[in-house]
Amino acid sequence: MKYLIVGLGNIGDKYARTRHNVGFDFLDYLAEAYDFTFENDRFGAYATHKYRGRNLHFLKPDTFMNLSGNALQFWMKKLSMQPHQILIVTDDLNLPFGTLRMRTKGSDGGHNGLKSIQEVLNGSKYPRLRVGIGAEFSAGHQIDYVLGEWTETEASELPKLYKKMQKGIEEMVFRGVGMAMNLVNTKDL
């Protein structure tokens, strides 16, 4: 079995460590945890790792968020993968900070990265892991909030959150997305 795990984000130092780049940051966490290195490749930074006999492929698209589907389409074709073999990791304003939601289908929720992916896949049936970033902003400041850096308190909680996400991915590739959902979609860190 093989899987493609795509962390959504925007390239460049300007966006590093921002809420919107939680997908990129989580894949960097996995690279350290599993001891692999990303290499610049076509449509993004790419890496591979084996976990319990499963081939894991990781991608941080370099197409910017609103064109993430282009990178996904290229790599799915190159790796001969179907939508059920992918996992998209992204931020979600509609969930409180620290809340995780893994689903096998659903709307784009107003997220431009997911919208691009759904256009490429011609549908919304693909696994995704949404990371709650909260919505602690006043009217008219959504972009500043999403592209803002984590608070000190949030940043201190991220390692525990990423560890839970890592366990969810391990569960997904070894026992299936249903079991992973049971693990991830709880409030406990």
LUMMAR-396532 format. One line per 10 residues: their letters; for each residue x, y, z of N, C-alpha, C, O, CB. Coordinates in Angstrom, 1 decimal. Atoms other than C-alpha are relative to their C-alpha. Glycine has a CB too. Example, Ala and Ser with C-alpha at 12.3 -4.5 7.8 and 13.67 -1.06 7.14 Angstrom:
REM LUMMAR-396532
AS	0.9,-1.2,0.0,12.3,-4.5,7.8,0.9,1.2,0.0,1.9,1.2,0.7,-1.0,0.0,1.2  -0.9,-1.1,0.0,13.7,-1.1,7.1,-0.8,1.1,0.8,-0.3,2.2,0.9,0.4,0.5,-1.4 .
This chain:
REM LUMMAR-396532
MKYLIVGLGN	0.8,-1.2,0.0,0.0,0.0,0.0,0.9,1.2,0.0,2.0,1.3,0.6,-1.0,0.0,1.2  -0.7,-1.2,0.1,1.1,3.5,-0.7,-1.0,1.2,0.3,-2.2,1.1,-0.1,0.8,0.2,-1.3  0.8,-1.1,-0.4,-0.2,6.9,0.5,0.7,1.3,-0.4,2.0,1.3,-0.3,-0.4,0.0,1.4  -0.6,-1.3,0.3,0.4,10.5,-0.5,-0.6,1.0,1.1,-1.8,1.3,1.1,-0.3,0.5,-1.4  0.4,-1.0,-1.0,0.2,13.0,2.4,0.4,1.4,-0.4,1.6,1.6,-0.5,0.6,-0.4,1.5  -0.2,-1.4,0.5,-0.1,16.6,1.3,-0.3,1.0,1.1,-1.4,1.1,1.5,-0.8,0.3,-1.3  0.2,-1.1,-0.9,0.4,19.4,3.7,-0.2,1.3,-0.8,0.7,1.7,-1.6,1.2,0.1,1.0  0.2,-1.3,0.7,-1.1,22.7,2.5,0.7,1.1,0.7,0.8,1.2,1.9,-1.5,0.2,-0.2  -0.7,-1.2,-0.6,0.7,26.0,2.9,0.4,0.9,-1.2,0.1,0.6,-2.4,1.2,-0.4,0.8  -0.6,-1.0,1.0,2.3,28.9,1.0,1.5,0.0,0.2,2.0,0.0,1.3,-0.6,1.4,0.2 .
IGDKYARTRH	-1.5,0.0,0.0,6.0,29.0,0.1,0.5,1.3,0.4,-0.2,2.4,0.1,0.5,-0.5,-1.3  -0.6,-1.2,-0.3,8.3,31.6,1.3,0.1,0.3,1.5,-0.8,-0.1,2.3,-0.6,1.2,-0.7  -0.3,-0.4,-1.4,9.7,33.0,4.6,-1.2,0.8,0.6,-1.5,0.7,1.8,1.3,0.7,0.2  1.1,-0.9,-0.5,6.8,35.5,4.8,-1.2,-0.8,0.6,-1.8,-0.4,1.5,-0.6,0.8,-1.2  1.1,0.8,-0.5,4.4,32.6,5.5,0.4,-1.1,1.0,-0.5,-1.8,1.6,-0.7,-0.7,-1.2  -0.5,1.0,-0.9,6.6,30.4,7.6,-0.6,0.2,1.4,-0.7,1.3,1.9,1.5,0.0,0.1  0.6,0.0,-1.3,5.1,29.5,11.0,-1.3,0.8,0.2,-1.6,1.3,1.3,1.1,0.5,1.0  1.3,-0.6,-0.1,1.8,31.0,10.3,-1.1,-1.0,0.1,-0.9,-2.2,-0.2,-0.3,1.0,-1.3  1.1,1.0,-0.2,-1.6,29.4,11.0,-0.3,-0.7,-1.3,-0.6,-1.9,-1.3,-1.2,0.7,0.6  0.4,0.5,1.3,-2.3,29.0,7.3,1.0,-1.1,-0.5,0.7,-1.9,-1.4,0.0,1.1,-1.0 .
NVGFDFLDYL	-1.0,0.9,0.5,0.9,26.9,6.9,0.2,-1.2,1.0,1.2,-1.9,1.0,1.4,0.7,0.0  -0.1,1.1,-0.9,0.1,24.3,9.5,0.2,-1.3,-0.7,0.9,-2.2,-0.1,-1.3,-0.1,0.9  -0.2,1.2,0.8,0.1,21.6,6.8,1.5,-0.2,-0.3,2.1,-1.3,-0.1,-0.7,0.1,-1.3  -1.4,0.0,0.2,3.7,22.5,5.9,0.8,-0.4,1.3,1.6,-1.2,1.3,0.5,1.3,-0.6  -0.7,0.2,-1.3,4.8,22.7,9.5,-0.2,-1.4,0.5,0.8,-2.0,1.1,-0.5,1.0,1.0  0.2,1.4,-0.4,3.3,19.3,10.3,0.8,-0.9,-0.7,1.4,-1.9,-0.2,-1.5,-0.4,-0.1  -0.8,1.0,0.7,5.1,17.6,7.5,1.5,0.2,0.4,2.3,-0.7,0.4,-0.1,0.3,-1.6  -1.4,-0.2,-0.5,8.4,19.2,8.7,0.1,-0.7,1.4,1.2,-1.3,1.6,0.2,1.6,0.2  0.0,0.8,-1.3,7.5,17.7,12.2,0.2,-1.4,-0.3,1.0,-2.1,0.3,-1.3,0.3,0.8  -0.1,1.4,0.4,7.1,14.3,10.5,1.4,-0.3,-0.5,2.0,-1.4,-0.3,-1.0,-0.4,-1.0 .
AEAYDFTFEN	-1.3,0.2,0.6,10.4,14.7,8.6,1.0,-0.2,1.2,1.9,-1.0,1.1,0.4,1.2,-0.9  -0.9,0.1,-1.2,12.2,15.2,12.0,-0.3,-1.3,0.7,0.6,-2.0,1.2,-0.2,1.2,0.9  0.4,1.2,-0.8,10.2,12.4,13.7,0.4,-1.3,-0.7,0.9,-2.2,0.0,-1.5,0.0,0.2  -0.3,1.3,0.8,10.8,9.8,10.9,1.4,0.1,-0.6,1.8,-0.9,-1.2,-1.0,-0.1,-1.1  -1.3,-0.2,0.6,14.2,11.2,9.9,0.1,-0.2,-1.5,0.8,-1.0,-2.0,1.0,-1.0,0.7  -0.1,0.0,1.4,13.6,11.9,6.3,0.2,1.5,-0.4,0.0,2.4,0.4,-1.2,-0.6,-0.7  -0.3,-1.4,0.5,14.5,15.0,4.1,-0.8,0.3,-1.2,-0.9,-0.6,-2.1,1.5,0.1,-0.2  0.7,-0.4,1.2,12.4,16.9,1.6,1.0,0.5,-1.0,2.1,1.1,-0.7,-1.0,1.1,0.4  -0.8,-0.5,1.1,13.9,17.6,-1.8,-0.9,0.8,-0.9,-2.1,0.4,-1.1,0.7,-1.2,-0.8  0.8,-0.7,1.0,12.7,20.2,-4.2,-0.2,-0.8,-1.2,0.8,-1.3,-1.8,0.7,1.4,-0.3 .
DRFGAYATHK	0.3,0.8,1.1,11.0,18.5,-7.0,-1.1,0.8,-0.8,-1.4,1.9,-0.5,-0.5,-1.4,0.4  1.0,-0.6,0.8,8.3,19.2,-9.6,-1.2,0.3,0.9,-1.7,-0.6,1.6,-0.4,-0.9,-1.2  1.2,-0.5,-0.8,5.4,21.2,-8.0,0.1,-0.1,1.5,-0.9,0.0,2.2,-1.2,-0.9,-0.4  -0.1,0.0,-1.5,6.8,21.1,-4.5,1.2,-0.7,0.6,2.1,-1.3,-0.1,-1.2,-0.5,0.6  -1.0,0.7,-0.7,9.1,19.7,-1.9,-0.6,-1.4,0.3,-1.8,-1.5,0.8,0.4,0.7,1.4  0.5,1.4,0.0,8.8,15.9,-1.9,0.9,-0.9,0.8,2.1,-0.7,0.8,-0.2,-0.6,-1.4  -0.8,1.0,-0.8,9.9,13.0,0.4,-0.7,-1.3,0.0,-1.9,-1.3,-0.2,0.3,0.6,1.4  0.6,1.4,-0.3,9.3,9.3,1.0,0.5,-0.5,1.3,1.5,-0.2,1.8,0.3,-0.9,-1.2  -0.3,0.7,-1.2,9.3,7.1,4.0,-0.8,-1.3,0.1,-1.9,-1.3,-0.4,-0.2,0.9,1.3  0.7,1.2,-0.2,8.4,3.6,4.8,-0.5,-0.1,1.5,0.3,0.1,2.4,0.8,-1.3,-0.4 .
YRGRNLHFLK	0.5,0.2,-1.3,6.2,2.9,7.8,-0.8,-1.4,0.0,-1.8,-1.6,-0.6,-1.0,1.1,0.5  0.6,1.4,-0.1,5.4,-0.8,8.7,-0.4,-0.6,-1.3,-1.5,-1.1,-1.5,-1.2,0.1,1.0  0.2,0.6,1.3,5.7,-1.9,5.1,-0.8,0.9,-0.9,-1.1,0.5,-2.1,-0.7,-1.3,0.2  0.8,-0.9,0.8,3.6,1.0,3.8,1.0,1.1,-0.6,1.8,1.6,0.1,-1.2,0.7,0.8  -0.7,-1.1,0.6,5.1,3.5,1.3,-0.7,1.3,0.2,-1.8,1.5,-0.3,0.3,-0.3,-1.5  0.6,-1.4,-0.3,4.4,7.1,2.5,0.8,1.0,-0.9,2.0,1.1,-0.9,0.1,0.3,1.5  -0.5,-1.1,0.8,4.9,10.0,0.1,-0.5,1.3,0.6,-1.7,1.4,0.9,-0.4,-0.2,-1.6  0.4,-1.3,-0.6,4.9,13.5,1.4,0.3,1.1,-1.0,1.3,1.1,-1.7,0.8,0.2,1.3  -0.1,-1.1,0.9,4.3,16.7,-0.5,-0.4,1.3,0.6,-1.4,1.4,1.3,-0.8,-0.2,-1.3  0.3,-1.4,-0.4,4.5,20.4,0.3,-0.1,0.8,-1.3,1.0,1.2,-1.8,1.0,0.6,1.0 .
PDTFMNLSGN	0.1,-0.6,1.3,3.1,22.0,-2.9,0.7,1.4,0.0,0.6,2.2,1.0,-1.4,0.2,-0.4  -0.5,-1.3,0.1,4.9,25.1,-4.2,-0.8,0.9,-0.9,-0.3,1.9,-1.5,1.5,-0.1,-0.6  0.9,-0.7,0.9,1.9,26.3,-6.2,-0.8,1.1,0.7,-1.6,1.7,0.1,-0.9,-1.0,-0.6  0.8,-0.8,-0.8,0.6,28.5,-3.4,-1.4,-0.6,0.3,-1.8,-1.5,-0.5,-0.2,1.4,-0.6  1.1,0.6,-0.6,-2.5,27.6,-1.5,-1.2,-0.2,-1.1,-1.7,-1.3,-1.2,-0.6,0.7,1.2  1.2,0.1,0.9,-5.2,28.4,-4.1,0.2,-0.8,-1.3,-0.7,-0.9,-2.1,-0.4,1.4,-0.4  -0.2,0.9,1.2,-3.6,26.2,-6.8,0.6,-1.4,0.4,1.2,-2.0,-0.3,1.0,0.7,-0.9  -0.5,1.3,-0.5,-2.8,23.2,-4.6,-0.4,-1.2,-0.8,0.3,-2.2,-0.9,-0.5,-0.2,1.4  0.4,1.1,0.9,-4.8,21.0,-6.9,0.9,-0.4,-1.1,1.0,-1.5,-1.5,-1.4,0.3,-0.5  -0.9,0.2,1.1,-2.3,21.4,-9.7,1.1,-1.0,0.5,1.5,-1.9,-0.2,0.6,1.3,-0.5 .
ALQFWMKKLS	-1.1,0.9,-0.5,0.5,19.8,-7.6,-0.6,-1.4,0.4,0.1,-2.4,0.0,0.6,0.7,1.3  0.6,1.3,-0.4,-1.8,17.1,-6.2,-0.3,-0.8,-1.3,0.0,-2.0,-1.3,-1.3,0.2,0.7  0.3,0.7,1.3,-2.9,16.2,-9.8,1.2,-0.6,-0.6,1.2,-1.8,-1.0,-0.7,0.9,-1.0  -1.3,0.5,0.6,0.7,15.9,-11.0,0.5,-1.2,0.8,0.8,-2.3,0.2,1.0,1.1,0.0  -0.6,1.1,-0.8,1.8,13.7,-8.1,-0.9,-1.3,0.1,-0.4,-2.4,0.1,0.3,0.5,1.4  0.9,1.1,0.1,-1.3,11.5,-8.1,0.2,-0.8,-1.3,0.3,-2.1,-1.2,-1.5,0.4,0.2  -0.2,0.7,1.3,-0.7,10.7,-11.7,1.4,-0.6,-0.1,1.5,-1.8,-0.5,-0.1,1.0,-1.2  -1.4,0.6,0.0,3.1,10.2,-11.3,0.0,-1.2,0.9,0.7,-2.2,0.5,0.9,1.1,0.5  0.0,1.2,-1.0,2.5,7.8,-8.3,-1.1,-1.0,-0.3,-1.2,-2.0,0.5,0.0,0.6,1.4  1.2,0.9,0.3,-0.6,6.2,-9.9,-0.8,-0.3,1.3,-1.0,-1.4,1.7,0.5,-1.4,-0.5 .
MQPHQILIVT	0.9,0.0,-1.2,-2.8,7.0,-6.9,-1.4,0.4,-0.2,-1.6,1.2,-1.1,0.7,0.8,1.2  1.4,-0.3,0.1,-6.5,7.2,-6.4,-0.3,0.9,1.2,0.5,1.0,2.2,-0.9,-1.2,0.0  0.4,-0.9,-1.1,-8.3,9.8,-4.1,0.0,-0.7,1.4,0.4,0.0,2.4,-1.3,0.5,-0.2  0.0,0.7,-1.4,-8.7,7.2,-1.2,1.4,-0.2,0.5,1.6,-0.5,1.7,-0.7,-1.3,-0.1  -1.4,0.2,-0.4,-4.8,7.0,-1.1,0.6,1.3,0.5,1.8,1.3,0.8,0.7,-0.7,-1.1  -0.6,-1.2,-0.3,-4.3,10.6,-0.3,-0.5,0.5,1.4,-1.6,0.0,1.9,-0.3,1.1,-1.0  0.5,-0.7,-1.2,-4.6,12.7,2.9,0.5,1.5,-0.1,1.7,1.7,-0.2,0.6,-0.7,1.3  -0.4,-1.4,0.1,-4.7,16.5,2.7,-0.1,0.5,1.5,-1.0,0.3,2.2,-1.1,0.8,-0.9  -0.1,-0.6,-1.3,-3.6,18.3,5.9,-0.1,1.5,-0.2,0.7,2.1,-0.9,1.3,-0.4,0.7  0.2,-1.5,0.2,-4.9,21.9,6.2,-0.5,0.6,1.3,-1.0,0.0,2.2,-0.9,0.2,-1.2 .
DDLNLPFGTL	0.6,-0.8,-1.1,-6.0,24.6,8.6,-1.5,0.2,-0.2,-2.0,0.0,-1.3,0.7,1.4,0.0  1.4,-0.2,0.1,-9.6,25.3,9.4,-0.4,1.0,1.0,-0.3,0.8,2.2,-0.8,-1.3,0.3  0.5,-1.0,-0.9,-11.0,28.5,10.8,-1.3,-0.3,0.8,-1.6,0.2,1.8,-0.3,1.3,-0.9  1.3,0.4,-0.6,-14.3,26.8,11.6,0.1,-0.9,1.2,-0.9,-1.2,1.9,-0.9,-0.6,-1.0  -0.3,0.8,-1.1,-12.7,24.7,14.3,0.8,0.7,1.1,1.7,1.5,0.7,0.7,-1.4,-0.4  -0.8,-0.7,-1.1,-11.4,25.9,17.7,1.5,-0.5,-0.1,1.7,-1.6,-0.6,-0.6,-0.3,1.4  -1.4,0.4,0.0,-7.6,25.8,18.0,0.1,-1.3,0.8,-0.4,-1.5,1.8,0.9,1.1,0.7  -0.3,1.3,-0.6,-6.4,22.3,18.8,-0.9,-1.1,-0.4,-0.7,-2.2,-0.1,0.1,0.2,1.4  0.9,1.0,0.4,-9.4,20.5,17.4,0.4,-0.6,-1.4,0.8,0.2,-2.3,-1.5,0.6,-0.1  -0.4,0.7,1.2,-8.7,17.9,14.7,-1.3,-0.6,-0.5,-2.1,-1.2,0.2,1.1,-1.0,0.2 .
RMRTKGSDGG	1.1,0.7,0.6,-11.2,16.6,12.2,0.5,-0.7,-1.2,0.9,-0.1,-2.2,-1.2,1.0,-0.4  -0.3,0.8,1.1,-10.4,13.7,9.9,-1.3,-0.4,-0.6,-2.2,-1.0,0.1,0.9,-1.2,0.3  1.3,0.4,0.8,-13.1,13.0,7.2,0.5,-0.6,-1.3,1.6,-0.4,-1.8,-0.9,1.2,-0.2  -0.2,0.6,1.3,-13.3,11.0,4.0,-0.7,0.8,-1.1,-0.5,0.5,-2.3,-0.5,-1.4,0.0  0.7,-0.8,1.0,-15.5,13.6,2.3,-0.5,1.3,0.7,-0.5,1.3,1.9,-1.1,-0.8,-0.7  0.6,-1.2,-0.5,-17.0,17.0,2.7,0.2,1.2,-0.9,0.9,1.1,-1.9,0.6,0.3,1.4  -0.1,-1.2,0.8,-17.2,20.6,1.5,1.4,0.6,0.1,2.2,0.1,1.0,-1.1,1.0,0.4  -1.3,-0.7,-0.2,-14.2,22.9,1.0,-0.1,1.0,1.1,1.0,1.5,1.6,0.3,0.7,-1.3  0.2,-0.8,-1.1,-15.6,25.0,3.8,0.6,1.4,-0.2,1.0,2.1,0.8,0.7,-0.6,1.2  -0.5,-1.3,0.4,-14.5,28.2,2.0,1.6,0.0,-0.1,2.1,1.1,-0.2,-0.4,1.0,1.1 .
HNGLKSIQEV	-1.5,0.1,0.0,-10.8,27.0,2.0,0.4,-0.1,-1.5,0.1,-1.0,-2.2,0.5,-1.2,0.8  -0.4,0.0,1.5,-9.2,27.9,-1.4,0.9,-1.2,-0.4,0.8,-1.6,-1.5,0.7,1.3,-0.2  -0.8,1.2,0.3,-6.7,25.0,-1.2,-0.9,-1.2,-0.2,-0.7,-1.9,-1.2,1.0,-0.2,1.1  0.9,1.1,0.1,-9.5,22.5,-0.7,-0.8,0.2,-1.3,-1.2,-0.8,-2.0,-0.9,-0.2,1.2  0.8,-0.3,1.2,-11.5,24.2,-3.4,0.8,-0.4,-1.3,0.2,-1.0,-2.2,-0.4,1.5,-0.1  -0.9,0.3,1.1,-8.6,23.8,-5.9,0.1,-1.5,-0.1,0.0,-2.1,-1.2,1.4,0.6,0.1  -0.1,1.5,0.0,-8.2,20.1,-4.9,-1.3,-0.6,-0.5,-1.3,-1.6,-1.3,0.3,-0.5,1.4  1.3,0.6,0.4,-11.9,19.4,-5.3,-0.3,0.2,-1.5,-1.0,-0.6,-2.1,-1.1,0.6,0.8  0.2,-0.3,1.4,-11.9,21.0,-8.8,0.8,-1.1,-0.8,0.3,-1.6,-1.8,0.4,1.4,-0.4  -0.9,0.9,0.6,-9.0,18.7,-9.8,-0.6,-1.4,0.1,-0.5,-2.2,-0.9,1.4,0.0,0.5 .
LNGSKYPRLR	0.5,1.3,-0.2,-10.6,15.6,-8.3,-1.4,-0.2,-0.5,-2.0,-1.3,-0.5,0.1,-0.4,1.5  1.4,0.1,0.4,-14.1,16.4,-9.6,-0.9,-0.5,1.1,-1.8,-1.3,0.8,-0.1,-0.8,-1.3  0.9,0.4,-1.1,-15.6,15.9,-6.2,0.7,0.2,1.3,1.8,0.7,1.4,-0.3,-1.5,-0.2  -0.4,-0.3,-1.3,-15.2,16.0,-2.5,0.3,-1.3,0.8,0.4,-1.3,2.0,-1.0,0.8,0.7  -0.2,1.3,-0.7,-14.6,12.3,-1.7,1.5,-0.3,0.0,2.0,-1.0,-0.9,-0.8,-1.2,-0.6  -1.4,0.3,-0.2,-11.0,12.2,-0.4,0.3,0.3,1.5,-0.3,1.2,2.0,1.0,0.9,-1.0  -0.3,-0.2,-1.4,-9.5,12.0,3.1,0.7,1.3,0.2,1.6,1.8,-0.6,0.9,-1.1,0.5  -0.6,-1.2,-0.4,-8.6,15.2,4.8,0.1,0.1,1.5,-0.7,-0.4,2.2,-0.7,1.3,-0.6  -0.2,-0.2,-1.5,-7.3,16.2,8.2,0.1,1.5,0.2,1.0,2.2,-0.2,1.3,-0.7,0.5  0.1,-1.5,-0.2,-8.4,19.7,9.2,0.5,0.3,1.5,0.1,-0.4,2.4,-1.5,0.5,-0.2 .
VGIGAEFSAG	-0.6,-0.4,-1.3,-6.5,21.4,12.0,-0.6,1.3,0.4,-0.5,2.3,-0.3,1.6,0.1,-0.1  0.7,-1.2,-0.5,-8.5,23.9,14.0,1.0,1.1,0.4,1.9,0.9,1.1,-0.9,-0.3,1.2  -0.8,-1.2,-0.4,-6.9,27.4,14.2,-0.8,1.0,0.7,-0.2,2.1,1.1,0.7,0.6,-1.3  0.8,-0.9,-0.6,-9.8,29.1,15.7,-0.4,1.2,-0.9,0.0,1.3,-2.0,0.6,0.5,1.3  0.4,-1.2,0.8,-11.4,32.4,14.6,0.0,1.2,1.0,-1.0,1.9,1.1,-1.4,-0.2,-0.6  -0.1,-1.1,-1.0,-10.1,34.9,17.2,0.4,1.3,-0.7,1.5,1.8,-0.4,1.0,-0.4,1.1  -0.3,-1.3,0.6,-10.2,38.0,15.0,-1.2,0.8,-0.1,-2.4,0.3,-0.1,0.6,-0.3,-1.4  1.2,-0.9,0.1,-12.4,41.0,14.6,-0.3,0.1,-1.5,0.4,-0.2,-2.4,0.3,1.4,0.6  0.5,-0.1,1.4,-14.4,41.8,11.5,1.0,0.7,-0.9,1.6,1.7,-0.5,-1.4,0.8,0.0  -0.9,-0.6,0.9,-12.3,42.5,8.5,1.5,-0.4,0.1,2.3,0.1,-0.6,-0.1,1.4,0.0 .
HQIDYVLGEW	-1.4,0.4,-0.3,-9.1,40.9,9.9,0.3,-1.5,-0.2,1.2,-2.0,0.4,0.4,0.5,1.4  -0.2,1.4,0.2,-9.5,37.3,8.8,1.4,-0.3,-0.6,2.1,-1.2,-0.2,-1.1,-0.6,-0.9  -1.3,0.3,0.7,-6.5,37.4,6.4,1.2,0.3,0.9,2.1,-0.5,1.0,0.1,0.9,-1.2  -1.1,-0.3,-1.0,-4.3,39.0,9.1,0.2,-1.1,1.0,1.3,-1.5,1.3,-0.2,1.3,0.7  0.0,1.0,-1.0,-5.3,36.3,11.5,0.6,-1.3,-0.6,1.5,-2.0,0.0,-1.4,-0.2,0.5  -0.4,1.2,0.7,-4.8,33.4,9.1,1.4,0.0,-0.3,2.2,-1.0,-0.2,-0.9,-0.3,-1.2  -1.4,-0.2,0.4,-1.5,34.7,7.9,0.9,0.4,1.1,2.1,0.7,0.9,0.1,0.9,-1.2  -0.8,-0.4,-1.2,-0.4,35.6,11.4,0.6,-1.2,0.7,0.2,-2.4,0.4,-0.9,0.7,1.0  -0.6,1.1,-0.7,1.9,33.6,13.6,-0.8,-0.5,1.2,-1.6,0.3,1.7,1.4,0.4,0.4  0.6,0.5,-1.2,0.8,31.4,16.4,0.3,0.8,1.2,1.4,1.4,1.3,0.4,-1.5,0.2 .
TETEASELPK	-0.3,-0.6,-1.3,0.5,32.9,19.9,1.0,-0.9,0.7,1.2,-2.0,0.3,-1.4,0.2,0.8  -0.9,0.8,-0.8,3.0,31.8,22.4,-0.7,-1.3,0.6,-0.1,-2.3,0.6,0.6,0.8,1.1  0.7,1.1,-0.6,0.4,29.6,24.1,-0.3,-1.1,-1.1,-0.1,-2.3,-0.8,-1.3,0.5,0.6  0.3,1.0,1.0,-0.7,28.0,20.8,1.3,-0.7,-0.5,1.3,-1.9,-0.6,-0.6,0.8,-1.2  -1.2,0.6,0.5,2.9,27.4,19.7,0.5,-1.1,1.0,1.1,-2.1,0.6,1.1,1.1,-0.1  -0.5,0.9,-1.0,3.6,25.6,23.0,-0.9,-1.3,-0.1,-0.4,-2.4,0.4,-0.1,0.6,1.4  0.9,1.2,0.1,0.6,23.2,22.3,0.2,-0.8,-1.3,-0.2,-1.9,-1.4,-1.4,0.5,0.1  -0.1,0.6,1.3,1.6,22.4,18.7,0.7,-1.4,0.0,0.2,-2.3,-0.6,0.7,0.9,-0.9  -0.6,1.3,0.0,4.0,19.5,19.5,-0.9,-1.1,0.4,-0.9,-2.2,-0.2,1.2,0.0,0.9  0.9,1.0,-0.5,1.3,17.6,21.4,-1.0,-0.3,-1.1,-1.4,-1.4,-1.4,-0.7,0.4,1.3 .
LYKKMQKGIE	1.0,0.1,1.1,-1.2,18.3,18.5,0.7,-0.8,-1.2,0.0,-1.7,-1.7,-0.4,1.4,-0.5  -0.6,0.7,1.1,1.3,17.1,15.9,0.3,-1.4,0.3,0.2,-2.3,-0.6,1.4,0.7,-0.3  -0.2,1.4,-0.4,2.1,14.0,17.8,-1.3,-0.8,-0.2,-1.3,-2.0,-0.6,0.4,-0.1,1.5  1.3,0.7,0.2,-1.6,13.1,17.8,-0.3,-0.2,-1.5,-0.8,-1.2,-1.9,-1.2,0.8,0.7  0.2,0.1,1.4,-1.8,13.8,14.1,0.9,-1.1,-0.6,0.4,-1.8,-1.5,0.3,1.4,-0.7  -0.9,1.0,0.5,1.2,11.6,13.5,-0.6,-1.4,0.3,-0.6,-2.3,-0.5,1.4,0.1,0.7  0.6,1.2,-0.4,-0.5,8.8,15.4,-1.2,-0.3,-0.9,-1.5,-1.5,-1.2,-0.5,0.0,1.5  1.1,0.1,0.9,-3.6,9.4,13.3,0.4,-0.5,-1.4,-0.3,-1.4,-2.0,-0.8,1.3,-0.1  -0.5,0.4,1.3,-1.6,9.0,10.1,0.4,-1.5,0.0,0.2,-2.3,-0.9,1.1,0.9,-0.5  -0.4,1.4,-0.1,0.0,5.8,11.3,-1.1,-0.9,0.1,-1.1,-2.0,-0.5,0.9,-0.1,1.3 .
EMVFRGVGMA	1.2,0.8,-0.1,-3.4,4.4,12.2,-0.7,-0.1,-1.3,-1.1,-1.2,-1.7,-1.0,0.6,1.0  0.7,0.0,1.3,-4.8,5.4,8.8,0.7,-1.0,-1.0,0.1,-1.8,-1.6,0.0,1.4,-0.6  -0.7,0.8,1.0,-2.0,3.7,6.8,0.1,-1.5,0.4,0.3,-2.3,-0.4,1.4,0.5,-0.2  -0.2,1.3,-0.4,-1.9,0.6,8.9,-1.4,-0.7,0.3,-1.5,-1.9,0.0,0.8,-0.1,1.3  1.3,0.6,-0.4,-5.6,0.0,10.1,-1.2,0.6,-0.8,-2.3,0.1,-0.6,-0.2,0.1,1.4  1.1,-0.6,0.8,-7.6,2.3,7.8,-0.5,1.3,0.5,-0.3,1.7,1.7,-1.2,-0.9,0.0  0.4,-1.4,-0.3,-9.1,5.8,7.8,-1.1,0.0,1.1,-1.1,0.9,1.9,-0.5,0.7,-1.2  1.0,0.1,-1.1,-12.1,4.7,10.0,0.6,0.0,1.3,0.2,0.7,2.3,-0.9,-1.1,-0.3  -0.7,0.1,-1.3,-9.8,3.7,12.8,0.7,1.3,0.4,0.7,1.7,1.5,0.9,-1.2,0.0  -0.7,-1.3,-0.2,-7.8,6.9,12.3,-0.9,1.1,0.5,-0.6,1.9,1.3,0.8,0.4,-1.2 .
MNLVNTKDL	1.0,-1.0,-0.4,-10.9,9.0,12.6,-0.4,-0.2,1.4,-0.6,0.8,2.2,-1.3,-0.1,-0.9  0.3,0.3,-1.4,-11.8,7.3,15.9,1.1,0.6,0.9,0.8,1.0,2.0,-0.2,-1.5,0.2  -1.1,-0.5,-0.8,-8.4,8.3,17.2,0.1,1.5,0.0,0.3,2.1,1.0,1.3,-0.6,-0.4  -0.2,-1.4,0.2,-8.1,11.8,15.8,-1.1,0.9,0.4,-0.9,2.0,1.0,0.4,0.3,-1.4  1.2,-0.8,-0.2,-11.6,13.1,16.2,-0.5,0.0,1.4,-1.7,-0.1,1.7,-1.1,-0.4,-0.9  0.3,-0.1,-1.4,-11.5,13.3,20.0,0.7,1.3,0.5,1.5,1.9,-0.2,0.5,-1.2,0.8  -0.6,-1.2,-0.6,-10.7,16.3,22.2,1.3,-0.2,0.7,2.0,0.8,1.0,-1.0,0.6,0.9  -1.2,0.3,-0.8,-7.9,14.6,24.1,1.3,0.2,-0.9,1.3,-0.2,-2.0,0.0,-1.4,0.5  -1.3,-0.1,0.6,-4.3,15.6,23.2,0.8,-1.1,0.6,2.0,-1.2,0.3,0.6,1.4,0.1 .
